[in-house]
Amino acid sequence: MKENPLSSYRQQMIVARVKYFLGLASDLYATQFPTPKIVFDLAGHSVGMYLVKREQAFLRFNPWIFDLYFDDHFHETVPHEVAHYIVDQLFKYDRALKPHGLEWKKVMSDFGINPQVTFKHDLNGIPSRRQRIRLYRCDCQQHELSMTRHNRISKGIVYMCRECGSKLTEIRQDRLVSK
């Protein structure tokens, strides 16, 4: 994957915008919100992501998409991801919350931002993560399964063919014949 195309100046602008919305949330909800770790390492077609890993909160941003469509995502994606963080902090123990549910929409509205979820941009040329596939078969055809599904099968999950209803079984790599 090529080097991060987003200038350090624009990265600093994003960090400042995150801190602005954290301050606004602190005033709105009378709670101090610690600054999550902000990283510019997201790849693929996601522009931003809020994530908690080992009790550390992260805001991840895709530098390639930000570089192409900076103004749109500076104004919409940054508060979108901060709102996820704020909802998580305010409702930490309520796991029944939907990611873009009423609480998230309320925070976005309190920020003065339209609570929209998706964007439409041309993402040709954006580096993306490709998942490897594994070959499986049933009684009627061959299937390409993602590594995620392959790993689930390895743990005991059973997948059935939607056409013939038979169980999918892996075609072992040593059985493949090159053409």
Helices and strands as residue ranges (DSSP letters): H 8-29, E 37-39, E 48-53, E 56-61, H 63-68, H 70-90, H 102-111, E 133-137, E 142-146, H 147-154, E 169-170, G 173-175
